């Protein structure tokens, strides 16, 4: 949601401190814990499933992009992008591979697990379409990992 307002220059520091305090309080309350709508199998991670999710649009305030839990995945080929993101493949026990990305995760607990964890993990994320060099691929945007 957007809003506009006018602020006198002498009130800028007070306003900035208020916003920072409010942000810190809100993050302490939810601890950045992500919830998810449903647990899905890696086998449903396909174009048909994505097309059905797209039918639910538009997403926004009060109607967020669906978030899913996928279990028992192995981390394959994690690569650091732009010194802040991690691109990787998640592979299920059935051999199904899911292209994935975790934004701004370098130097975070999630980033540590994605780069170094050797056991199976569970991930919470959103299915998106990635278009690169005129090629469309499905991609899981990782929001959290569950060990």
C-alpha positions in Angstrom: 0.0 0.0 0.0 1.2 3.5 -0.7 0.8 6.8 1.1 2.0 10.3 0.8 2.7 13.0 3.4 4.7 16.2 4.0 7.4 16.3 6.6 9.3 19.3 8.0 13.0 19.0 7.7 13.6 19.4 11.4 11.3 16.3 12.1 13.3 14.0 9.7 15.5 12.4 12.4 12.5 11.8 14.7 10.5 10.3 11.9 13.4 8.0 10.9 13.9 6.8 14.4 10.2 6.1 14.8 10.2 4.0 11.5 13.3 2.1 12.6 11.8 1.3 16.1 8.5 0.2 14.6 10.4 -2.1 12.1 12.4 -3.7 14.9 9.3 -4.3 17.0 7.4 -5.9 14.2 10.3 -8.2 13.3 10.6 -9.2 17.0 7.0 -10.2 17.0 7.0 -12.5 14.0 10.7 -13.6 14.1 10.6 -13.6 10.3 8.8 -17.0 10.5 7.2 -17.8 7.2 4.0 -19.7 7.1 2.8 -21.8 4.1 -0.5 -22.7 2.5 0.2 -26.3 1.8 2.9 -29.0 1.6 3.4 -30.2 -2.0 5.4 -32.9 -3.6 8.2 -31.9 -5.9 6.4 -33.9 -8.6 3.7 -31.1 -8.8 6.3 -28.5 -9.5 5.4 -28.1 -13.1 3.9 -25.7 -15.6 0.3 -26.9 -15.1 0.5 -26.3 -11.4 2.1 -22.9 -11.9 -0.7 -22.0 -14.5 -3.3 -22.9 -11.9 -1.6 -20.6 -9.3 -1.7 -17.8 -11.9 -5.5 -18.1 -12.1 -5.6 -16.9 -8.5 -4.1 -13.5 -9.4 -4.0 -10.7 -8.7 -1.9 -11.0 -5.5 -1.4 -8.1 -3.1 -2.4 -6.9 0.4 -4.6 -9.5 2.0 -4.1 -12.0 -0.8 -0.4 -13.0 -1.0 1.4 -15.2 -3.4 0.9 -18.9 -2.3 3.8 -20.3 -0.3 4.5 -24.0 -0.1 6.6 -26.5 1.9 8.7 -29.1 0.0 10.3 -31.8 2.0 13.4 -34.0 1.8 15.4 -32.2 -0.8 19.1 -32.3 -1.4 21.1 -29.2 -2.3 23.0 -29.4 -5.6 25.4 -26.9 -7.1 24.8 -23.8 -4.9 26.3 -20.7 -6.7 26.6 -17.2 -5.3 25.2 -14.4 -7.5 26.2 -10.8 -7.2 27.7 -11.5 -3.7 24.3 -11.7 -2.1 22.0 -14.3 -3.7 22.3 -18.1 -3.9 21.2 -20.0 -7.0 20.9 -23.8 -6.6 19.2 -27.0 -7.7 17.1 -28.9 -5.2 16.7 -32.6 -5.9 14.1 -34.9 -4.5 14.5 -38.5 -3.6 12.7 -39.4 -6.8 15.3 -37.6 -8.8 13.2 -34.5 -9.7 15.2 -31.3 -9.9 13.9 -27.8 -9.0 15.8 -24.7 -10.0 15.8 -22.4 -7.0 17.0 -19.1 -5.7 17.3 -17.5 -2.3 17.6 -13.7 -2.5 19.8 -11.7 -0.1 20.8 -14.8 1.7 24.6 -14.5 1.8 25.8 -14.0 5.4 22.5 -15.3 6.8 21.6 -18.6 8.5 19.6 -19.6 5.4 22.6 -18.8 3.2 24.9 -20.9 5.4 22.6 -23.9 5.1 22.2 -23.6 1.4 25.9 -23.4 0.8 27.1 -26.0 3.2 24.4 -28.4 4.4 24.9 -31.9 3.1 21.7 -33.6 4.5 18.2 -33.4 3.2 16.3 -30.2 4.0 12.8 -28.9 3.8 12.2 -25.6 2.2 9.4 -23.0 2.2 9.1 -21.0 -1.0 7.0 -19.6 -3.8 6.9 -20.8 -7.4 7.8 -18.2 -10.0 8.5 -18.0 -13.6 12.0 -16.9 -14.4 12.7 -15.5 -17.9 16.4 -15.3 -18.9 17.7 -14.9 -22.4 14.2 -15.4 -23.8 13.9 -18.8 -22.0 11.1 -19.4 -19.5 11.8 -21.7 -16.5 10.0 -22.4 -13.3 11.9 -21.4 -10.2 11.4 -21.8 -6.5 12.1 -18.6 -4.6 13.2 -19.9 -1.2 11.8 -18.0 1.8 13.0 -20.3 4.6 14.6 -23.7 5.3 13.6 -26.2 7.9 16.2 -28.5 9.1 
